[in-house]
Amino acid sequence: MPVAASAIYFLNLRGDVLINRLYRDDVGYLLCAFLLAFTLKCGLLMCGTLLSGNMVDAFRIHIMQTKELGTCPVRQIGGCSFLYMRISNVYIVIVVSSNANVACAFKFVAEAVVLFKSYFGGAFDEDAIRNNFVLIYELLDEIMDFGYPQNLSPEILKLYITQEGVRSPFSSKHSDKPVPNATLQVTGAVGWRREGLLYKKNEVFLDIVESVNLLMSSKGSVLRCDVSGKILMKCFLSGMPDLKLGLNDKIGLEKESQLKSRPIKSGKTIELDDVTFHQCVNLTRFNSEKTVSFVPPDGEFELMK
């Protein structure tokens, strides 16, 4: 598995470092050499601050000052790759020098922002980072180890990182009751759901959201048509329930070999491509019985898309 991050930086819109965390030491020397060659070529004076903050200076000089932030979220500078994303007034920059998994890195950033918002009461901006830098450093040590992402579930991390963040006065504060057996939740088979949940009224809400995509030529012929959808659920159930979701009999989920061997499509079968499930779904049972069986997380989540 390719590494996801060698270093991560939180920068404001001016390029100043708010928080940074180094997971590997394989990016500093490459950027030092690159910036030294770049400075000598341009006839500039190399100073000590440039050598100490080489990664930040490389991002600021070659990306922020060139006004190319919106062109591509991945840039290569001096043998290092910069993967950056803007959230509110903060740039989250991941630096890698090896063959990195870019999709994994951006997924890590998105999940980390959701985690930070859960601690900060829904706000994630420069002020929230400055007010919670101790908590952020503690979370960064837990959610990534030597460049590899770890557990980013807010429900699980709040079991053993009980420090509360400084919340915005406009956020709604809610109290979470800690579960005493935190080790079981981290290492257990059902890590996305806490034990001991109890509701006076058990409720399950299910929404199906679909969008139709159609691409036509100037002559009116259909070039491409498909439907993309997702199933959203909101569960308020006691204990550890095992739910089953059955699909319509008219929907046939066939393997690619069966689809290729079929000479003529009957039109009665709907092909489901690129199906993505939540981690709670039992994939083995889905492949054998075509039944979506799962122990749902508590609250709102996306079951499949």
Phi and psi restraints in degrees (value plus and minus 20) as a CYANA .aco file:
   2 PRO   PHI     -83.7   -43.7
   2 PRO   PSI     129.5   169.5
   3 VAL   PHI     -87.8   -47.8
   3 VAL   PSI     128.9   168.9
   4 ALA   PHI    -115.6   -75.6
   4 ALA   PSI     -51.1   -11.1
   5 ALA   PHI    -177.5  -137.5
   5 ALA   PSI     117.3   157.3
   6 SER   PHI    -118.2   -78.2
   6 SER   PSI     -48.8    -8.8
   7 ALA   PHI    -175.8  -135.8
   7 ALA   PSI     132.0   172.0
   8 ILE   PHI    -152.0  -112.0
   8 ILE   PSI     115.8   155.8
   9 TYR   PHI    -147.2  -107.2
   9 TYR   PSI     122.5   162.5
  10 PHE   PHI    -133.1   -93.1
  10 PHE   PSI      93.0   133.0
  11 LEU   PHI    -138.0   -98.0
  11 LEU   PSI     130.0   170.0
  12 ASN   PHI    -107.0   -67.0
  12 ASN   PSI    -195.6  -155.6
  13 LEU   PHI     -89.7   -49.7
  13 LEU   PSI     -37.8     2.2
  14 ARG   PHI    -106.9   -66.9
  14 ARG   PSI     -29.9    10.1
  15 GLY   PHI      74.2   114.2
  15 GLY   PSI     -12.5    27.5
  16 ASP   PHI     -98.3   -58.3
  16 ASP   PSI     122.5   162.5
  17 VAL   PHI     -99.0   -59.0
  17 VAL   PSI     103.9   143.9
  18 LEU   PHI    -111.0   -71.0
  18 LEU   PSI     -70.1   -30.1
  19 ILE   PHI    -169.8  -129.8
  19 ILE   PSI     122.8   162.8
  20 ASN   PHI    -162.5  -122.5
  20 ASN   PSI     134.4   174.4
  21 ARG   PHI    -163.4  -123.4
  21 ARG   PSI     103.2   143.2
  22 LEU   PHI    -117.5   -77.5
  22 LEU   PSI     103.5   143.5
  23 TYR   PHI    -122.6   -82.6
  23 TYR   PSI     -44.3    -4.3
  24 ARG   PHI    -159.9  -119.9
  24 ARG   PSI     139.1   179.1
  25 ASP   PHI    -129.4   -89.4
  25 ASP   PSI      13.5    53.5
  26 ASP   PHI    -126.0   -86.0
  26 ASP   PSI      -9.2    30.8
  27 VAL   PHI    -135.7   -95.7
  27 VAL   PSI     -43.3    -3.3
  28 GLY   PHI     -87.1   -47.1
  28 GLY   PSI     -64.8   -24.8
  29 TYR   PHI     -88.0   -48.0
  29 TYR   PSI     -57.3   -17.3
  30 LEU   PHI     -84.0   -44.0
  30 LEU   PSI     -63.7   -23.7
  31 LEU   PHI     -93.0   -53.0
  31 LEU   PSI     -50.7   -10.7
  32 CYS   PHI     -81.5   -41.5
  32 CYS   PSI     -66.1   -26.1
  33 ALA   PHI     -85.7   -45.7
  33 ALA   PSI     -59.6   -19.6
  34 PHE   PHI     -86.6   -46.6
  34 PHE   PSI     -66.1   -26.1
  35 LEU   PHI     -87.7   -47.7
  35 LEU   PSI     -52.8   -12.8
  36 LEU   PHI     -85.3   -45.3
  36 LEU   PSI     -64.5   -24.5
  37 ALA   PHI     -86.3   -46.3
  37 ALA   PSI     -59.5   -19.5
  38 PHE   PHI     -84.5   -44.5
  38 PHE   PSI     -59.8   -19.8
  39 THR   PHI     -89.0   -49.0
  39 THR   PSI     -63.1   -23.1
  40 LEU   PHI     -85.0   -45.0
  40 LEU   PSI     -55.5   -15.5
  41 LYS   PHI     -86.7   -46.7
  41 LYS   PSI     -58.3   -18.3
  42 CYS   PHI    -104.7   -64.7
  42 CYS   PSI     -24.0    16.0
  43 GLY   PHI      54.3    94.3
  43 GLY   PSI       7.1    47.1
  44 LEU   PHI    -115.7   -75.7
  44 LEU   PSI     149.3   189.3
  45 LEU   PHI    -117.0   -77.0
  45 LEU   PSI     103.6   143.6
  46 MET   PHI    -103.7   -63.7
  46 MET   PSI     107.0   147.0
  47 CYS   PHI    -134.5   -94.5
  47 CYS   PSI     148.6   188.6
  48 GLY   PHI     -86.6   -46.6
  48 GLY   PSI     -53.5   -13.5
  49 THR   PHI     -87.1   -47.1
  49 THR   PSI     -50.2   -10.2
  50 LEU   PHI     -88.8   -48.8
  50 LEU   PSI     -56.6   -16.6
  51 LEU   PHI     -92.5   -52.5
  51 LEU   PSI     -54.9   -14.9
  52 SER   PHI     -95.7   -55.7
  52 SER   PSI     -55.6   -15.6
  53 GLY   PHI    -131.0   -91.0
  53 GLY   PSI      28.2    68.2
  54 ASN   PHI     -84.2   -44.2
  54 ASN   PSI     -58.7   -18.7
  55 MET   PHI     -88.5   -48.5
  55 MET   PSI     -61.1   -21.1
  56 VAL   PHI     -88.4   -48.4
  56 VAL   PSI     -60.5   -20.5
  57 ASP   PHI     -85.1   -45.1
  57 ASP   PSI     -57.5   -17.5
  58 ALA   PHI     -83.9   -43.9
  58 ALA   PSI     -63.1   -23.1
  59 PHE   PHI     -86.4   -46.4
  59 PHE   PSI     -60.6   -20.6
  60 ARG   PHI     -90.0   -50.0
  60 ARG   PSI     -62.8   -22.8
  61 ILE   PHI     -94.6   -54.6
  61 ILE   PSI     -65.6   -25.6
  62 HIS   PHI    -114.7   -74.7
  62 HIS   PSI     -32.3     7.7
  63 ILE   PHI    -142.3  -102.3
  63 ILE   PSI     -75.2   -35.2
  64 MET   PHI     -90.2   -50.2
  64 MET   PSI     -65.2   -25.2
  65 GLN   PHI     -94.9   -54.9
  65 GLN   PSI     -39.4     0.6
  66 THR   PHI    -106.7   -66.7
  66 THR   PSI     -21.1    18.9
  67 LYS   PHI      39.8    79.8
  67 LYS   PSI      16.7    56.7
  68 GLU   PHI    -133.2   -93.2
  68 GLU   PSI       9.4    49.4
  69 LEU   PHI     -87.5   -47.5
  69 LEU   PSI     -53.3   -13.3
  70 GLY   PHI    -110.0   -70.0
  70 GLY   PSI     -21.8    18.2
  71 THR   PHI     -98.5   -58.5
  71 THR   PSI     -68.3   -28.3
  72 CYS   PHI    -174.6  -134.6
  72 CYS   PSI     113.5   153.5
  73 PRO   PHI     -99.9   -59.9
  73 PRO   PSI     -17.1    22.9
  74 VAL   PHI    -148.3  -108.3
  74 VAL   PSI     103.3   143.3
  75 ARG   PHI    -152.7  -112.7
  75 ARG   PSI     124.1   164.1
  76 GLN   PHI    -129.8   -89.8
  76 GLN   PSI     106.3   146.3
  77 ILE   PHI    -156.7  -116.7
  77 ILE   PSI      98.7   138.7
  78 GLY   PHI      37.6    77.6
  78 GLY   PSI      19.8    59.8
  79 GLY   PHI      62.1   102.1
  79 GLY   PSI     -20.4    19.6
  80 CYS   PHI    -134.9   -94.9
  80 CYS   PSI     128.0   168.0
  81 SER   PHI    -125.7   -85.7
  81 SER   PSI     113.0   153.0
  82 PHE   PHI    -128.4   -88.4
  82 PHE   PSI      99.5   139.5
  83 LEU   PHI    -133.8   -93.8
  83 LEU   PSI      95.4   135.4
  84 TYR   PHI    -151.6  -111.6
  84 TYR   PSI     132.8   172.8
  85 MET   PHI    -166.2  -126.2
  85 MET   PSI     116.7   156.7
  86 ARG   PHI    -118.8   -78.8
  86 ARG   PSI     105.3   145.3
  87 ILE   PHI    -142.1  -102.1
  87 ILE   PSI      92.5   132.5
  88 SER   PHI      39.7    79.7
  88 SER   PSI    -141.8  -101.8
  89 ASN   PHI    -127.2   -87.2
  89 ASN   PSI      11.2    51.2
  90 VAL   PHI    -150.2  -110.2
  90 VAL   PSI     115.2   155.2
  91 TYR   PHI    -120.0   -80.0
  91 TYR   PSI     105.6   145.6
  92 ILE   PHI    -121.8   -81.8
  92 ILE   PSI      95.3   135.3
  93 VAL   PHI    -135.8   -95.8
  93 VAL   PSI     106.5   146.5
  94 ILE   PHI    -129.6   -89.6
  94 ILE   PSI     110.4   150.4
  95 VAL   PHI    -134.7   -94.7
  95 VAL   PSI     110.7   150.7
  96 VAL   PHI    -158.3  -118.3
  96 VAL   PSI     132.5   172.5
  97 SER   PHI    -135.5   -95.5
  97 SER   PSI     -31.9     8.1
  98 SER   PHI    -125.1   -85.1
  98 SER   PSI    -191.9  -151.9
  99 ASN   PHI     -95.1   -55.1
  99 ASN   PSI      77.0   117.0
 100 ALA   PHI    -113.2   -73.2
 100 ALA   PSI     134.5   174.5
 101 ASN   PHI    -106.9   -66.9
 101 ASN   PSI      79.6   119.6
 102 VAL   PHI     -86.3   -46.3
 102 VAL   PSI     -62.4   -22.4
 103 ALA   PHI     -82.0   -42.0
 103 ALA   PSI     -59.5   -19.5
 104 CYS   PHI     -86.0   -46.0
 104 CYS   PSI     -57.7   -17.7
 105 ALA   PHI     -86.1   -46.1
 105 ALA   PSI     -65.1   -25.1
 106 PHE   PHI     -89.3   -49.3
 106 PHE   PSI     -54.7   -14.7
 107 LYS   PHI     -84.1   -44.1
 107 LYS   PSI     -58.2   -18.2
 108 PHE   PHI     -83.4   -43.4
 108 PHE   PSI     -62.4   -22.4
 109 VAL   PHI     -83.1   -43.1
 109 VAL   PSI     -64.7   -24.7
 110 ALA   PHI     -83.2   -43.2
 110 ALA   PSI     -63.0   -23.0
 111 GLU   PHI     -89.3   -49.3
 111 GLU   PSI     -54.4   -14.4
 112 ALA   PHI     -86.9   -46.9
 112 ALA   PSI     -57.7   -17.7
 113 VAL   PHI     -84.6   -44.6
 113 VAL   PSI     -60.6   -20.6
 114 VAL   PHI     -81.9   -41.9
 114 VAL   PSI     -59.3   -19.3
 115 LEU   PHI     -84.7   -44.7
 115 LEU   PSI     -65.6   -25.6
 116 PHE   PHI     -83.0   -43.0
 116 PHE   PSI     -60.1   -20.1
 117 LYS   PHI     -84.6   -44.6
 117 LYS   PSI     -54.3   -14.3
 118 SER   PHI     -87.0   -47.0
 118 SER   PSI     -50.4   -10.4
 119 TYR   PHI    -102.6   -62.6
 119 TYR   PSI     -52.0   -12.0
 120 PHE   PHI    -113.8   -73.8
 120 PHE   PSI     -14.8    25.2
 121 GLY   PHI      60.8   100.8
 121 GLY   PSI       6.9    46.9
 122 GLY   PHI      77.5   117.5
 122 GLY   PSI     -23.7    16.3
 123 ALA   PHI    -127.8   -87.8
 123 ALA   PSI     119.1   159.1
 124 PHE   PHI    -164.3  -124.3
 124 PHE   PSI      80.9   120.9
 125 ASP   PHI    -170.9  -130.9
 125 ASP   PSI    -190.9  -150.9
 126 GLU   PHI     -83.3   -43.3
 126 GLU   PSI     -60.2   -20.2
 127 ASP   PHI     -85.9   -45.9
 127 ASP   PSI     -59.8   -19.8
 128 ALA   PHI     -84.4   -44.4
 128 ALA   PSI     -56.6   -16.6
 129 ILE   PHI     -88.9   -48.9
 129 ILE   PSI     -63.6   -23.6
 130 ARG   PHI     -84.9   -44.9
 130 ARG   PSI     -52.3   -12.3
 131 ASN   PHI    -102.9   -62.9
 131 ASN   PSI     -32.9     7.1
 132 ASN   PHI    -152.8  -112.8
 132 ASN   PSI      14.2    54.2
 133 PHE   PHI     -87.6   -47.6
 133 PHE   PSI     -51.4   -11.4
 134 VAL   PHI     -86.0   -46.0
 134 VAL   PSI     -64.1   -24.1
 135 LEU   PHI     -86.1   -46.1
 135 LEU   PSI     -57.7   -17.7
 136 ILE   PHI     -85.7   -45.7
 136 ILE   PSI     -62.0   -22.0
 137 TYR   PHI     -80.8   -40.8
 137 TYR   PSI     -59.2   -19.2
 138 GLU   PHI     -86.6   -46.6
 138 GLU   PSI     -59.2   -19.2
 139 LEU   PHI     -90.4   -50.4
 139 LEU   PSI     -59.0   -19.0
 140 LEU   PHI     -83.1   -43.1
 140 LEU   PSI     -51.8   -11.8
 141 ASP   PHI     -91.2   -51.2
 141 ASP   PSI     -44.0    -4.0
 142 GLU   PHI    -111.4   -71.4
 142 GLU   PSI     -55.3   -15.3
 143 ILE   PHI    -107.8   -67.8
 143 ILE   PSI     -28.8    11.2
 144 MET   PHI    -166.5  -126.5
 144 MET   PSI     117.7   157.7
 145 ASP   PHI    -150.7  -110.7
 145 ASP   PSI      94.4   134.4
 146 PHE   PHI      34.1    74.1
 146 PHE   PSI      16.5    56.5
 147 GLY   PHI      70.3   110.3
 147 GLY   PSI     -21.0    19.0
 148 TYR   PHI    -129.6   -89.6
 148 TYR   PSI     107.8   147.8
 149 PRO   PHI     -84.4   -44.4
 149 PRO   PSI     124.9   164.9
 150 GLN   PHI    -136.9   -96.9
 150 GLN   PSI    -167.6  -127.6
 151 ASN   PHI     -94.2   -54.2
 151 ASN   PSI     105.4   145.4
 152 LEU   PHI    -137.5   -97.5
 152 LEU   PSI      -2.0    38.0
 153 SER   PHI     -96.6   -56.6
 153 SER   PSI     101.2   141.2
 154 PRO   PHI     -80.9   -40.9
 154 PRO   PSI     -55.7   -15.7
 155 GLU   PHI     -84.8   -44.8
 155 GLU   PSI     -56.4   -16.4
 156 ILE   PHI    -100.2   -60.2
 156 ILE   PSI     -61.7   -21.7
 157 LEU   PHI     -86.8   -46.8
 157 LEU   PSI     -50.8   -10.8
 158 LYS   PHI     -91.5   -51.5
 158 LYS   PSI     -29.4    10.6
 159 LEU   PHI     -95.3   -55.3
 159 LEU   PSI     -51.7   -11.7
 160 TYR   PHI    -144.7  -104.7
 160 TYR   PSI     -26.8    13.2
 161 ILE   PHI    -131.1   -91.1
 161 ILE   PSI      68.2   108.2
 162 THR   PHI    -111.2   -71.2
 162 THR   PSI     -18.8    21.2
 163 GLN   PHI     -86.8   -46.8
 163 GLN   PSI     112.5   152.5
 164 GLU   PHI    -111.7   -71.7
 164 GLU   PSI     117.8   157.8
 165 GLY   PHI    -100.4   -60.4
 165 GLY   PSI     144.5   184.5
 166 VAL   PHI     -96.9   -56.9
 166 VAL   PSI      91.1   131.1
 167 ARG   PHI    -108.6   -68.6
 167 ARG   PSI     134.2   174.2
 168 SER   PHI     -90.1   -50.1
 168 SER   PSI     124.9   164.9
 169 PRO   PHI     -84.5   -44.5
 169 PRO   PSI     -36.1     3.9
 170 PHE   PHI    -112.8   -72.8
 170 PHE   PSI     -23.9    16.1
 171 SER   PHI    -108.9   -68.9
 171 SER   PSI     132.4   172.4
 172 SER   PHI    -111.3   -71.3
 172 SER   PSI      98.7   138.7
 173 LYS   PHI    -107.2   -67.2
 173 LYS   PSI     111.2   151.2
 174 HIS   PHI    -147.6  -107.6
 174 HIS   PSI     125.4   165.4
 175 SER   PHI    -117.9   -77.9
 175 SER   PSI     109.1   149.1
 176 ASP   PHI    -124.3   -84.3
 176 ASP   PSI     108.4   148.4
 177 LYS   PHI     -99.8   -59.8
 177 LYS   PSI     102.7   142.7
 178 PRO   PHI     -90.3   -50.3
 178 PRO   PSI     128.0   168.0
 179 VAL   PHI    -119.0   -79.0
 179 VAL   PSI     110.6   150.6
 180 PRO   PHI     -86.3   -46.3
 180 PRO   PSI     -54.3   -14.3
 181 ASN   PHI    -110.6   -70.6
 181 ASN   PSI      56.4    96.4
 182 ALA   PHI     -95.6   -55.6
 182 ALA   PSI     -52.8   -12.8
 183 THR   PHI     -83.7   -43.7
 183 THR   PSI     -58.2   -18.2
 184 LEU   PHI     -85.1   -45.1
 184 LEU   PSI     -55.5   -15.5
 185 GLN   PHI     -90.5   -50.5
 185 GLN   PSI     -53.5   -13.5
 186 VAL   PHI     -96.5   -56.5
 186 VAL   PSI     -62.4   -22.4
 187 THR   PHI    -120.7   -80.7
 187 THR   PSI     -26.1    13.9
 188 GLY   PHI     -95.5   -55.5
 188 GLY   PSI     153.5   193.5
 189 ALA   PHI     -95.0   -55.0
 189 ALA   PSI     -45.0    -5.0
 190 VAL   PHI    -135.0   -95.0
 190 VAL   PSI      56.8    96.8
 191 GLY   PHI    -104.5   -64.5
 191 GLY   PSI     -27.9    12.1
 192 TRP   PHI    -113.4   -73.4
 192 TRP   PSI     -18.5    21.5
 193 ARG   PHI    -157.2  -117.2
 193 ARG   PSI     115.6   155.6
 194 ARG   PHI    -100.5   -60.5
 194 ARG   PSI     133.4   173.4
 195 GLU   PHI    -108.5   -68.5
 195 GLU   PSI     138.6   178.6
 196 GLY   PHI      62.2   102.2
 196 GLY   PSI      -3.4    36.6
 197 LEU   PHI     -93.0   -53.0
 197 LEU   PSI     117.7   157.7
 198 LEU   PHI    -162.9  -122.9
 198 LEU   PSI     104.4   144.4
 199 TYR   PHI    -143.1  -103.1
 199 TYR   PSI     123.3   163.3
 200 LYS   PHI     -89.7   -49.7
 200 LYS   PSI     -51.0   -11.0
 201 LYS   PHI    -152.4  -112.4
 201 LYS   PSI      96.9   136.9
 202 ASN   PHI    -102.0   -62.0
 202 ASN   PSI     105.1   145.1
 203 GLU   PHI    -156.5  -116.5
 203 GLU   PSI     125.8   165.8
 204 VAL   PHI    -156.1  -116.1
 204 VAL   PSI     106.2   146.2
 205 PHE   PHI    -136.1   -96.1
 205 PHE   PSI     115.2   155.2
 206 LEU   PHI    -151.2  -111.2
 206 LEU   PSI     107.3   147.3
 207 ASP   PHI    -144.8  -104.8
 207 ASP   PSI     116.8   156.8
 208 ILE   PHI    -132.3   -92.3
 208 ILE   PSI      97.3   137.3
 209 VAL   PHI    -132.5   -92.5
 209 VAL   PSI     101.6   141.6
 210 GLU   PHI    -149.3  -109.3
 210 GLU   PSI     128.2   168.2
 211 SER   PHI    -154.0  -114.0
 211 SER   PSI     115.7   155.7
 212 VAL   PHI    -117.9   -77.9
 212 VAL   PSI     106.3   146.3
 213 ASN   PHI    -132.5   -92.5
 213 ASN   PSI     106.0   146.0
 214 LEU   PHI    -156.6  -116.6
 214 LEU   PSI     108.0   148.0
 215 LEU   PHI    -139.7   -99.7
 215 LEU   PSI     100.7   140.7
 216 MET   PHI    -140.8  -100.8
 216 MET   PSI     131.8   171.8
 217 SER   PHI    -104.4   -64.4
 217 SER   PSI     154.9   194.9
 218 SER   PHI     -87.6   -47.6
 218 SER   PSI     -39.8     0.2
 219 LYS   PHI    -109.9   -69.9
 219 LYS   PSI     -22.5    17.5
 220 GLY   PHI      75.2   115.2
 220 GLY   PSI     -17.6    22.4
 221 SER   PHI    -105.0   -65.0
 221 SER   PSI     126.3   166.3
 222 VAL   PHI    -101.7   -61.7
 222 VAL   PSI     100.0   140.0
 223 LEU   PHI    -108.6   -68.6
 223 LEU   PSI     -59.2   -19.2
 224 ARG   PHI    -177.5  -137.5
 224 ARG   PSI     119.3   159.3
 225 CYS   PHI    -166.6  -126.6
 225 CYS   PSI     116.2   156.2
 226 ASP   PHI    -179.1  -139.1
 226 ASP   PSI     147.2   187.2
 227 VAL   PHI    -144.6  -104.6
 227 VAL   PSI     103.9   143.9
 228 SER   PHI    -129.4   -89.4
 228 SER   PSI     111.0   151.0
 229 GLY   PHI    -163.9  -123.9
 229 GLY   PSI     148.9   188.9
 230 LYS   PHI    -169.7  -129.7
 230 LYS   PSI     133.3   173.3
 231 ILE   PHI    -130.6   -90.6
 231 ILE   PSI      97.9   137.9
 232 LEU   PHI    -125.2   -85.2
 232 LEU   PSI     116.7   156.7
 233 MET   PHI    -149.4  -109.4
 233 MET   PSI     130.4   170.4
 234 LYS   PHI    -155.5  -115.5
 234 LYS   PSI      92.9   132.9
 235 CYS   PHI    -135.6   -95.6
 235 CYS   PSI     112.6   152.6
 236 PHE   PHI    -149.7  -109.7
 236 PHE   PSI      59.6    99.6
 237 LEU   PHI    -142.2  -102.2
 237 LEU   PSI     128.3   168.3
 238 SER   PHI    -107.6   -67.6
 238 SER   PSI     131.8   171.8
 239 GLY   PHI      52.2    92.2
 239 GLY   PSI    -165.8  -125.8
 240 MET   PHI    -141.4  -101.4
 240 MET   PSI      57.8    97.8
 241 PRO   PHI     -94.8   -54.8
 241 PRO   PSI     128.7   168.7
 242 ASP   PHI    -131.4   -91.4
 242 ASP   PSI      87.0   127.0
 243 LEU   PHI    -119.0   -79.0
 243 LEU   PSI     132.8   172.8
 244 LYS   PHI    -150.5  -110.5
 244 LYS   PSI     114.8   154.8
 245 LEU   PHI    -142.5  -102.5
 245 LEU   PSI      93.9   133.9
 246 GLY   PHI    -114.1   -74.1
 246 GLY   PSI     120.5   160.5
 247 LEU   PHI    -110.7   -70.7
 247 LEU   PSI     138.9   178.9
 248 ASN   PHI     -82.7   -42.7
 248 ASN   PSI     125.4   165.4
 249 ASP   PHI     -84.5   -44.5
 249 ASP   PSI     -43.1    -3.1
 250 LYS   PHI     -97.4   -57.4
 250 LYS   PSI     -33.3     6.7
 251 ILE   PHI    -110.4   -70.4
 251 ILE   PSI      95.7   135.7
 252 GLY   PHI    -125.2   -85.2
 252 GLY   PSI     105.3   145.3
 253 LEU   PHI    -124.4   -84.4
 253 LEU   PSI      79.2   119.2
 254 GLU   PHI    -131.4   -91.4
 254 GLU   PSI     133.0   173.0
 255 LYS   PHI     -92.6   -52.6
 255 LYS   PSI     141.9   181.9
 256 GLU   PHI     -83.3   -43.3
 256 GLU   PSI     -54.8   -14.8
 257 SER   PHI     -85.1   -45.1
 257 SER   PSI     -56.9   -16.9
 258 GLN   PHI     -90.6   -50.6
 258 GLN   PSI     -55.8   -15.8
 259 LEU   PHI     -87.3   -47.3
 259 LEU   PSI     -57.5   -17.5
 260 LYS   PHI     -91.9   -51.9
 260 LYS   PSI     -53.8   -13.8
 261 SER   PHI     -96.4   -56.4
 261 SER   PSI     -38.2     1.8
 262 ARG   PHI     -97.5   -57.5
 262 ARG   PSI      98.9   138.9
 263 PRO   PHI     -88.1   -48.1
 263 PRO   PSI     -64.9   -24.9
 264 ILE   PHI    -149.1  -109.1
 264 ILE   PSI     112.3   152.3
 265 LYS   PHI     -96.3   -56.3
 265 LYS   PSI     111.3   151.3
 266 SER   PHI     -97.2   -57.2
 266 SER   PSI     -41.6    -1.6
 267 GLY   PHI      68.6   108.6
 267 GLY   PSI     -28.7    11.3
 268 LYS   PHI    -111.1   -71.1
 268 LYS   PSI     -28.1    11.9
 269 THR   PHI    -125.9   -85.9
 269 THR   PSI     112.7   152.7
 270 ILE   PHI    -120.9   -80.9
 270 ILE   PSI     101.9   141.9
 271 GLU   PHI    -106.0   -66.0
 271 GLU   PSI     107.5   147.5
 272 LEU   PHI    -123.7   -83.7
 272 LEU   PSI      94.2   134.2
 273 ASP   PHI    -131.5   -91.5
 273 ASP   PSI     128.0   168.0
 274 ASP   PHI      34.3    74.3
 274 ASP   PSI      32.2    72.2
 275 VAL   PHI    -101.0   -61.0
 275 VAL   PSI     109.1   149.1
 276 THR   PHI    -141.4  -101.4
 276 THR   PSI     109.1   149.1
 277 PHE   PHI    -130.2   -90.2
 277 PHE   PSI     138.4   178.4
 278 HIS   PHI     -88.7   -48.7
 278 HIS   PSI     136.5   176.5
 279 GLN   PHI     -85.3   -45.3
 279 GLN   PSI     -34.2     5.8
 280 CYS   PHI     -97.7   -57.7
 280 CYS   PSI     -33.6     6.4
 281 VAL   PHI     -97.5   -57.5
 281 VAL   PSI     116.8   156.8
 282 ASN   PHI    -101.0   -61.0
 282 ASN   PSI      80.5   120.5
 283 LEU   PHI     -89.6   -49.6
 283 LEU   PSI     -53.6   -13.6
 284 THR   PHI     -82.6   -42.6
 284 THR   PSI     -62.3   -22.3
 285 ARG   PHI     -90.6   -50.6
 285 ARG   PSI     -52.9   -12.9
 286 PHE   PHI     -87.4   -47.4
 286 PHE   PSI     -59.9   -19.9
 287 ASN   PHI     -88.0   -48.0
 287 ASN   PSI     -52.0   -12.0
 288 SER   PHI    -110.2   -70.2
 288 SER   PSI     -61.5   -21.5
 289 GLU   PHI    -130.3   -90.3
 289 GLU   PSI     -26.5    13.5
 290 LYS   PHI      38.2    78.2
 290 LYS   PSI      15.4    55.4
 291 THR   PHI    -142.1  -102.1
 291 THR   PSI     110.9   150.9
 292 VAL   PHI    -104.8   -64.8
 292 VAL   PSI      82.6   122.6
 293 SER   PHI    -130.2   -90.2
 293 SER   PSI     112.8   152.8
 294 PHE   PHI    -181.4  -141.4
 294 PHE   PSI     134.8   174.8
 295 VAL   PHI    -122.0   -82.0
 295 VAL   PSI      88.7   128.7
 296 PRO   PHI     -94.6   -54.6
 296 PRO   PSI     129.5   169.5
 297 PRO   PHI     -88.1   -48.1
 297 PRO   PSI     143.3   183.3
 298 ASP   PHI    -103.9   -63.9
 298 ASP   PSI     106.1   146.1
 299 GLY   PHI      82.4   122.4
 299 GLY   PSI    -169.7  -129.7
 300 GLU   PHI    -116.7   -76.7
 300 GLU   PSI     117.7   157.7
 301 PHE   PHI    -179.1  -139.1
 301 PHE   PSI     146.6   186.6
 302 GLU   PHI    -120.5   -80.5
 302 GLU   PSI      93.0   133.0
 303 LEU   PHI     -93.4   -53.4
 303 LEU   PSI     -69.1   -29.1
 304 MET   PHI    -176.6  -136.6
 304 MET   PSI     140.1   180.1
